[in-house]
Amino acid sequence: MSIIMTGGGTGGHLTIIKAVKERLVNKSLIYVGSTQGQDKFWFEEDTQFKQTYFLSTRGVVNQRILGKVKSLWMLAKATVDAYFILKKHNAKVVFCVGGFSAAPTSIAAILARIPLVIHEQNAIIGSLNHRLLKYAKAFISSYDSQSPIKSYPIKEEFFAKAKVRDKIKSIIFLGGSQGAKAINDLAISLAPWLHSQNIKIIHQAGEKNIKAVAAQYDKLGIKAEVFGFTTKMPDMMASADFAIARSGASTLWELSANGLPTIFIPYPYAAGDHQYHNAQFLVEQNLAWVMREKNIDIEEIKNIILNLDDIRAKSRKLLKSIDKDGSQKIASLLTKIATQG
């Protein structure tokens, strides 16, 4: 009897699987992902999975006609492979976090009449999850009032290091491990003013941009901690008092769990503009700020950073906005379905 976990392509999806699987101790876990994207990097050597499979798939969206045909053919073949994987491991439930990696196994689960549990990370439902929704045994979303579980699955470390921010001694810029040019440019533009305010700069510039961004700080004569990918994000966030970041779901909820006040600058080309809607979900509760990339206002950012009363109030409210039991609740649901159907 196995619990099958599927989905990925990007770290935002895979973070959910990682957080939930760590709560499924002593369970027979199987991961089915794709040869494309980050799946193999994250889980190929993960010993908590009894077995991992990486099928030849790729996204269908944004492909030209011949590309779509090839992608659909790959999907059909991978779905057949996934069907036999589910049967081989006597799968009792499939946990889907979306992304093109999830398509074959999720479709195979429907064909095999195996319960499908979907987790949607974003405020706008992804195209695959939207198509699978009516077949799901359970649909989980922190933005959906009808969701059986509303707590986002965040690693406990982000909660353990949480605190109320009542002064700004350091700021962290988060553009993701690949970086974000708009955030990199903004950080450099703000750097002289931040330096004049004795605010330390921590900057996730992206793996490919570390040297170039570090050189820009050196040219300004400003010391900054510049990095790309890190496994120590809970520590990085905990060391900061304010953030300017993209609003991918995992980053947004990790910042919330840590109580870190944030100006979100959504990636403008995200599918369905979901990063903007993720951030807007917090803005509507007076928990954050959001600026469109094309409308970045440096003077407004300075005013926000200087308004310590507002920062303190938002930090306190953020600590109450998310419970730390999201991963455990999802793990318990999966276990219940696996044993009871």
RAKACOR-V126338 format. One record per residue. RES is the residue in three letters. PHI is phi in radians with two decimals (* if undefined). OMEGA is omega in whole degrees, 0 to 359 (999 if undefined). BURIAL is # if it has 9 or more other ideal C-beta (glycine too) atoms within 8 Angstrom, else .. Layout:
res->RES phi->PHI omega->OMEGA burial->BURIAL
res->RES phi->PHI omega->OMEGA burial->BURIAL
This chain:
res->MET phi->* omega->186 burial->.
res->SER phi->-2.25 omega->169 burial->#
res->ILE phi->-1.80 omega->182 burial->#
res->ILE phi->-1.72 omega->178 burial->#
res->MET phi->-2.04 omega->184 burial->#
res->THR phi->-2.56 omega->178 burial->#
res->GLY phi->2.15 omega->178 burial->#
res->GLY phi->2.52 omega->189 burial->#
res->GLY phi->1.69 omega->179 burial->#
res->THR phi->-2.17 omega->182 burial->#
res->GLY phi->-1.07 omega->180 burial->#
res->GLY phi->-1.05 omega->177 burial->#
res->HIS phi->-1.26 omega->187 burial->#
res->LEU phi->-1.18 omega->177 burial->#
res->THR phi->-1.03 omega->180 burial->#
res->ILE phi->-1.13 omega->179 burial->#
res->ILE phi->-1.04 omega->181 burial->#
res->LYS phi->-1.07 omega->182 burial->#
res->ALA phi->-1.15 omega->183 burial->#
res->VAL phi->-1.31 omega->184 burial->#
res->LYS phi->-1.10 omega->180 burial->#
res->GLU phi->-1.18 omega->176 burial->#
res->ARG phi->-1.65 omega->181 burial->#
res->LEU phi->-1.76 omega->183 burial->#
res->VAL phi->-1.25 omega->178 burial->.
res->ASN phi->1.07 omega->175 burial->.
res->LYS phi->-1.88 omega->177 burial->.
res->SER phi->-1.44 omega->185 burial->.
res->LEU phi->-1.91 omega->177 burial->#
res->ILE phi->-2.17 omega->176 burial->#
res->TYR phi->-1.93 omega->176 burial->#
res->VAL phi->-2.17 omega->181 burial->#
res->GLY phi->-2.32 omega->184 burial->#
res->SER phi->-2.14 omega->174 burial->#
res->THR phi->-1.29 omega->178 burial->.
res->GLN phi->-1.61 omega->178 burial->#
res->GLY phi->1.29 omega->188 burial->#
res->GLN phi->-1.74 omega->187 burial->#
res->ASP phi->-0.96 omega->183 burial->#
res->LYS phi->-1.13 omega->179 burial->#
res->PHE phi->-1.03 omega->183 burial->.
res->TRP phi->-1.35 omega->196 burial->#
res->PHE phi->-2.20 omega->183 burial->#
res->GLU phi->-1.05 omega->181 burial->#
res->GLU phi->-1.82 omega->184 burial->.
res->ASP phi->-1.33 omega->186 burial->#
res->THR phi->-1.37 omega->178 burial->.
res->GLN phi->-1.25 omega->176 burial->.
res->PHE phi->-1.42 omega->177 burial->#
res->LYS phi->-1.08 omega->177 burial->.
res->GLN phi->-2.74 omega->177 burial->.
res->THR phi->-2.16 omega->178 burial->#
res->TYR phi->-2.27 omega->178 burial->#
res->PHE phi->-2.22 omega->186 burial->#
res->LEU phi->-1.64 omega->180 burial->#
res->SER phi->-1.40 omega->179 burial->.
res->THR phi->-2.42 omega->173 burial->#
res->ARG phi->-2.73 omega->182 burial->#
res->GLY phi->-1.16 omega->178 burial->.
res->VAL phi->-1.70 omega->181 burial->#
res->VAL phi->-1.12 omega->178 burial->.
res->ASN phi->1.18 omega->174 burial->.
res->GLN phi->-1.71 omega->173 burial->#
res->ARG phi->-1.33 omega->189 burial->.
res->ILE phi->-0.98 omega->181 burial->.
res->LEU phi->-1.13 omega->178 burial->.
res->GLY phi->-1.14 omega->178 burial->.
res->LYS phi->-1.12 omega->180 burial->#
res->VAL phi->-1.06 omega->180 burial->.
res->LYS phi->-1.10 omega->180 burial->#
res->SER phi->-1.09 omega->180 burial->#
res->LEU phi->-1.18 omega->176 burial->#
res->TRP phi->-1.11 omega->178 burial->.
res->MET phi->-1.10 omega->179 burial->#
res->LEU phi->-1.11 omega->181 burial->#
res->ALA phi->-1.08 omega->180 burial->.
res->LYS phi->-1.11 omega->181 burial->#
res->ALA phi->-1.17 omega->178 burial->#
res->THR phi->-1.13 omega->177 burial->#
res->VAL phi->-1.09 omega->178 burial->#
res->ASP phi->-1.05 omega->181 burial->#
res->ALA phi->-1.12 omega->179 burial->#
res->TYR phi->-1.01 omega->181 burial->#
res->PHE phi->-1.24 omega->175 burial->.
res->ILE phi->-1.14 omega->180 burial->#
res->LEU phi->-1.07 omega->180 burial->#
res->LYS phi->-1.18 omega->181 burial->#
res->LYS phi->-1.01 omega->184 burial->.
res->HIS phi->-1.73 omega->178 burial->#
res->ASN phi->0.88 omega->183 burial->.
res->ALA phi->-1.10 omega->180 burial->#
res->LYS phi->-1.90 omega->177 burial->#
res->VAL phi->-2.77 omega->176 burial->#
res->VAL phi->-2.04 omega->179 burial->#
res->PHE phi->-1.83 omega->184 burial->#
res->CYS phi->-1.91 omega->177 burial->#
res->VAL phi->-1.92 omega->176 burial->#
res->GLY phi->1.49 omega->186 burial->#
res->GLY phi->1.52 omega->185 burial->#
res->PHE phi->-1.08 omega->179 burial->#
res->SER phi->-1.09 omega->186 burial->#
res->ALA phi->-1.46 omega->190 burial->#
res->ALA phi->-1.02 omega->185 burial->#
res->PRO phi->-1.04 omega->184 burial->#
res->THR phi->-1.23 omega->179 burial->#
res->SER phi->-1.17 omega->178 burial->#
res->ILE phi->-1.14 omega->178 burial->#
res->ALA phi->-1.08 omega->179 burial->#
res->ALA phi->-1.09 omega->179 burial->#
res->ILE phi->-1.12 omega->180 burial->#
res->LEU phi->-1.12 omega->182 burial->.
res->ALA phi->-1.55 omega->181 burial->#
res->ARG phi->1.03 omega->175 burial->.
res->ILE phi->-1.75 omega->182 burial->#
res->PRO phi->-0.94 omega->181 burial->#
res->LEU phi->-2.00 omega->176 burial->#
res->VAL phi->-1.95 omega->183 burial->#
res->ILE phi->-1.92 omega->169 burial->#
res->HIS phi->-1.97 omega->177 burial->#
res->GLU phi->-1.83 omega->184 burial->#
res->GLN phi->-1.40 omega->191 burial->#
res->ASN phi->-1.89 omega->180 burial->#
res->ALA phi->-1.20 omega->174 burial->.
res->ILE phi->-1.82 omega->185 burial->#
res->ILE phi->-1.15 omega->178 burial->.
res->GLY phi->-1.09 omega->186 burial->#
res->SER phi->-1.07 omega->179 burial->.
res->LEU phi->-1.18 omega->180 burial->#
res->ASN phi->-1.04 omega->179 burial->#
res->HIS phi->-1.10 omega->180 burial->.
res->ARG phi->-1.26 omega->183 burial->.
res->LEU phi->-1.51 omega->190 burial->#
res->LEU phi->-0.88 omega->185 burial->#
res->LYS phi->-1.22 omega->180 burial->.
res->TYR phi->-1.71 omega->188 burial->.
res->ALA phi->-1.38 omega->171 burial->#
res->LYS phi->-1.21 omega->177 burial->.
res->ALA phi->-2.61 omega->177 burial->#
res->PHE phi->-2.14 omega->186 burial->#
res->ILE phi->-1.97 omega->178 burial->#
res->SER phi->-2.69 omega->179 burial->#
res->SER phi->-1.25 omega->182 burial->#
res->TYR phi->-1.75 omega->187 burial->#
res->ASP phi->-1.79 omega->182 burial->#
res->SER phi->-1.14 omega->180 burial->.
res->GLN phi->-1.59 omega->183 burial->.
res->SER phi->-1.15 omega->178 burial->#
res->PRO phi->-1.19 omega->177 burial->.
res->ILE phi->-2.33 omega->183 burial->#
res->LYS phi->-1.88 omega->180 burial->.
res->SER phi->-1.29 omega->181 burial->#
res->TYR phi->-1.33 omega->181 burial->#
res->PRO phi->-1.30 omega->182 burial->#
res->ILE phi->-2.07 omega->177 burial->#
res->LYS phi->-1.09 omega->187 burial->#
res->GLU phi->-1.04 omega->181 burial->.
res->GLU phi->-0.98 omega->182 burial->.
res->PHE phi->-1.18 omega->176 burial->#
res->PHE phi->-1.32 omega->184 burial->#
res->ALA phi->-1.07 omega->183 burial->.
res->LYS phi->-1.75 omega->182 burial->#
res->ALA phi->-1.24 omega->177 burial->#
res->LYS phi->-2.87 omega->175 burial->.
res->VAL phi->-1.41 omega->177 burial->.
res->ARG phi->-1.64 omega->179 burial->#
res->ASP phi->-2.15 omega->173 burial->.
res->LYS phi->-2.69 omega->184 burial->.
res->ILE phi->-1.92 omega->176 burial->#
res->LYS phi->-1.84 omega->180 burial->.
res->SER phi->-2.65 omega->180 burial->#
res->ILE phi->-2.31 omega->178 burial->#
res->ILE phi->-2.05 omega->175 burial->#
res->PHE phi->-1.80 omega->184 burial->#
res->LEU phi->-2.12 omega->178 burial->#
res->GLY phi->-1.91 omega->183 burial->#
res->GLY phi->1.50 omega->184 burial->#
res->SER phi->-1.14 omega->177 burial->#
res->GLN phi->-1.60 omega->179 burial->.
res->GLY phi->1.48 omega->178 burial->#
res->ALA phi->-2.52 omega->186 burial->#
res->LYS phi->-1.00 omega->182 burial->.
res->ALA phi->-1.07 omega->180 burial->#
res->ILE phi->-1.28 omega->176 burial->#
res->ASN phi->-1.06 omega->180 burial->#
res->ASP phi->-1.12 omega->179 burial->.
res->LEU phi->-1.09 omega->181 burial->#
res->ALA phi->-1.04 omega->180 burial->#
res->ILE phi->-1.13 omega->179 burial->#
res->SER phi->-1.13 omega->181 burial->.
res->LEU phi->-1.41 omega->189 burial->#
res->ALA phi->-0.91 omega->180 burial->#
res->PRO phi->-1.04 omega->179 burial->.
res->TRP phi->-1.17 omega->178 burial->.
res->LEU phi->-1.04 omega->178 burial->#
res->HIS phi->-1.08 omega->180 burial->#
res->SER phi->-1.17 omega->179 burial->.
res->GLN phi->-1.65 omega->182 burial->.
res->ASN phi->1.03 omega->178 burial->.
res->ILE phi->-1.78 omega->180 burial->#
res->LYS phi->-1.21 omega->181 burial->#
res->ILE phi->-1.92 omega->172 burial->#
res->ILE phi->-2.06 omega->193 burial->#
res->HIS phi->-2.42 omega->172 burial->#
res->GLN phi->-1.51 omega->188 burial->#
res->ALA phi->-1.59 omega->186 burial->#
res->GLY phi->1.77 omega->185 burial->#
res->GLU phi->-0.95 omega->184 burial->#
res->LYS phi->-1.39 omega->187 burial->.
res->ASN phi->-1.91 omega->188 burial->#
res->ILE phi->-0.99 omega->184 burial->#
res->LYS phi->-1.12 omega->182 burial->.
res->ALA phi->-1.13 omega->181 burial->.
res->VAL phi->-1.21 omega->178 burial->#
res->ALA phi->-1.05 omega->179 burial->#
res->ALA phi->-1.13 omega->178 burial->.
res->GLN phi->-1.16 omega->176 burial->#
res->TYR phi->-1.13 omega->179 burial->#
res->ASP phi->-1.06 omega->179 burial->.
res->LYS phi->-1.10 omega->178 burial->.
res->LEU phi->-1.42 omega->182 burial->#
res->GLY phi->1.27 omega->183 burial->.
res->ILE phi->-2.05 omega->178 burial->#
res->LYS phi->-1.47 omega->179 burial->.
res->ALA phi->-2.51 omega->177 burial->#
res->GLU phi->-1.61 omega->185 burial->.
res->VAL phi->-1.89 omega->181 burial->#
res->PHE phi->-2.58 omega->178 burial->#
res->GLY phi->-2.02 omega->176 burial->#
res->PHE phi->-1.37 omega->177 burial->.
res->THR phi->-2.57 omega->173 burial->#
res->THR phi->-1.68 omega->184 burial->.
res->LYS phi->-1.98 omega->182 burial->.
res->MET phi->-1.04 omega->176 burial->.
res->PRO phi->-0.98 omega->178 burial->#
res->ASP phi->-1.21 omega->180 burial->.
res->MET phi->-1.07 omega->180 burial->#
res->MET phi->-1.13 omega->182 burial->#
res->ALA phi->-1.11 omega->182 burial->#
res->SER phi->-1.44 omega->182 burial->.
res->ALA phi->-1.80 omega->178 burial->#
res->ASP phi->-1.97 omega->181 burial->#
res->PHE phi->-2.76 omega->181 burial->#
res->ALA phi->-2.39 omega->167 burial->#
res->ILE phi->-2.18 omega->193 burial->#
res->ALA phi->-2.63 omega->164 burial->#
res->ARG phi->-1.14 omega->184 burial->#
res->SER phi->-2.13 omega->166 burial->#
res->GLY phi->-1.07 omega->190 burial->#
res->ALA phi->-1.02 omega->183 burial->#
res->SER phi->-1.09 omega->178 burial->#
res->THR phi->-1.05 omega->181 burial->#
res->LEU phi->-1.03 omega->184 burial->#
res->TRP phi->-1.37 omega->174 burial->#
res->GLU phi->-1.15 omega->177 burial->#
res->LEU phi->-1.09 omega->179 burial->#
res->SER phi->-1.12 omega->180 burial->#
res->ALA phi->-1.05 omega->181 burial->#
res->ASN phi->-1.47 omega->181 burial->#
res->GLY phi->1.28 omega->186 burial->#
res->LEU phi->-1.68 omega->180 burial->#
res->PRO phi->-1.06 omega->190 burial->#
res->THR phi->-2.48 omega->164 burial->#
res->ILE phi->-1.67 omega->180 burial->#
res->PHE phi->-1.63 omega->175 burial->#
res->ILE phi->-2.11 omega->188 burial->#
res->PRO phi->-1.09 omega->172 burial->#
res->TYR phi->-1.15 omega->190 burial->#
res->PRO phi->-1.25 omega->184 burial->.
res->TYR phi->-1.90 omega->178 burial->.
res->ALA phi->-1.13 omega->182 burial->#
res->ALA phi->-0.95 omega->179 burial->.
res->GLY phi->1.14 omega->183 burial->.
res->ASP phi->0.96 omega->189 burial->#
res->HIS phi->-1.15 omega->180 burial->#
res->GLN phi->-1.13 omega->176 burial->#
res->TYR phi->-1.10 omega->182 burial->#
res->HIS phi->-1.21 omega->173 burial->#
res->ASN phi->-1.02 omega->181 burial->#
res->ALA phi->-1.13 omega->182 burial->#
res->GLN phi->-1.08 omega->177 burial->#
res->PHE phi->-1.01 omega->177 burial->#
res->LEU phi->-1.37 omega->181 burial->#
res->VAL phi->-1.04 omega->181 burial->#
res->GLU phi->-1.14 omega->176 burial->.
res->GLN phi->-1.74 omega->181 burial->.
res->ASN phi->1.01 omega->182 burial->.
res->LEU phi->-1.96 omega->185 burial->#
res->ALA phi->-2.85 omega->174 burial->#
res->TRP phi->-2.14 omega->176 burial->.
res->VAL phi->-2.40 omega->175 burial->#
res->MET phi->-2.32 omega->172 burial->#
res->ARG phi->-1.16 omega->181 burial->#
res->GLU phi->-0.96 omega->183 burial->#
res->LYS phi->-1.35 omega->182 burial->.
res->ASN phi->-2.07 omega->180 burial->.
res->ILE phi->-1.08 omega->182 burial->#
res->ASP phi->-2.11 omega->185 burial->.
res->ILE phi->-1.11 omega->180 burial->#
res->GLU phi->-1.14 omega->177 burial->.
res->GLU phi->-1.14 omega->178 burial->.
res->ILE phi->-1.07 omega->178 burial->#
res->LYS phi->-1.05 omega->180 burial->#
res->ASN phi->-1.11 omega->178 burial->.
res->ILE phi->-1.11 omega->182 burial->#
res->ILE phi->-1.11 omega->182 burial->#
res->LEU phi->-1.43 omega->182 burial->.
res->ASN phi->-1.53 omega->186 burial->.
res->LEU phi->-1.16 omega->179 burial->#
res->ASP phi->-1.10 omega->179 burial->.
res->ASP phi->-1.19 omega->179 burial->.
res->ILE phi->-1.09 omega->180 burial->#
res->ARG phi->-1.10 omega->181 burial->#
res->ALA phi->-1.12 omega->180 burial->.
res->LYS phi->-1.17 omega->180 burial->#
res->SER phi->-1.07 omega->179 burial->#
res->ARG phi->-1.10 omega->181 burial->#
res->LYS phi->-1.19 omega->179 burial->#
res->LEU phi->-1.06 omega->181 burial->#
res->LEU phi->-1.11 omega->179 burial->#
res->LYS phi->-1.77 omega->188 burial->.
res->SER phi->-1.53 omega->184 burial->#
res->ILE phi->-2.54 omega->178 burial->#
res->ASP phi->-1.54 omega->184 burial->.
res->LYS phi->-1.50 omega->186 burial->#
res->ASP phi->-1.78 omega->182 burial->.
res->GLY phi->-1.03 omega->181 burial->#
res->SER phi->-1.09 omega->181 burial->#
res->GLN phi->-1.16 omega->180 burial->.
res->LYS phi->-1.11 omega->178 burial->#
res->ILE phi->-1.17 omega->178 burial->#
res->ALA phi->-1.05 omega->179 burial->#
res->SER phi->-1.14 omega->178 burial->.
res->LEU phi->-1.11 omega->180 burial->#
res->LEU phi->-1.09 omega->180 burial->#
res->THR phi->-1.14 omega->180 burial->#
res->LYS phi->-1.10 omega->180 burial->.
res->ILE phi->-1.16 omega->180 burial->#
res->ALA phi->-1.10 omega->184 burial->#
res->THR phi->-1.63 omega->184 burial->.
res->GLN phi->-1.95 omega->181 burial->.
res->GLY phi->1.48 omega->999 burial->.
